[in-house]
Amino acid sequence: MDPARVADMDASQLLAWVRAGQLREPDVLDALRNPYCTVEVAEAIASSPELLAAHGVRELLSSFRGLPFARAMDLIATLPWPSLLAVAQNPKSPPMVRRHADKKLVLALSRMSLGEKVALARRVHRELLRPLVESGDGQVLEALLDNPKLTESDVVLILNTVAAPLEFYGRLARHRRWGQAHGVRVALARCPHAPLPVALSVLVQLRSGDLAAIASRPDAPGPVRCAAAALREREEMGLRGTAAARTASDLPPDRGAFPG
């Protein structure tokens, strides 16, 4: 059937068309997107095993407002993770359905391949950020950095809660968005897991007040506290422009990663 015709049908026409059978998946998807589609029409579609074979149909039915919750739960149980994500992010999905889709996604994480987790991290919404952060996988964390829903506080959370692979910290410092975020630079400078060269590279970009705060923080790594104090002192002497090189030369021989 012509999609334009399906889009133009009213509720009674949609119901009669669905009950007549001989439906193709594209037509059914257009019917479910039709603003005049009723719960009765959705139920009629959901009662057809042939139509439910298509996960696109199951996805739209799961998000359909007014569909019995038990029916929606049965449908969600059969969805692949991209469809679960679509249901969870669909503003038309009932709140209880969105929450259930979120729970199913969290449970699915343990069965996902690394590539799937990376793809999910680039698109995931705030409710699922923490489970992905807690995975601690460097590629997943790097993919999260490119997620448009990520905030500065989320990046600081990553730095404060997980010991990421060492390469992650350098890539974060160079990231086009987060590498210039003031709160991220402060958190990266005092992160106990960041390699010392990375911490120093952001330390020299910080404000005088930040340096004073880091120099007095007992939870900041010792070499960073010393470097912050030295930078602060040289700034007061008008030598801040050459402080980076001099501070690096004053560091102890061990310039590897900070101890965890």
Secondary structure by P-SEA (a helix, b strand, c coil): ccaaaaaaccaaaaaaaaaaccccaaaaaaaaacccccaaaaaaaaacccccccaaaaaaaaacccccaaaaaaaaaaccaaaaaaaaacccccaaaaaaaaaaaaaacccccaaaaaaaaacccccaaaaaaacccaaaaaaaaacccccaaaaaaaaacccccaaaaaaaaacccccccaaaaaaaaacccccaaaaaaaaaaccaaaaaaaaacccccaaaaaaaaaaaaaaaaccccaaaaaaaaacccccccccc
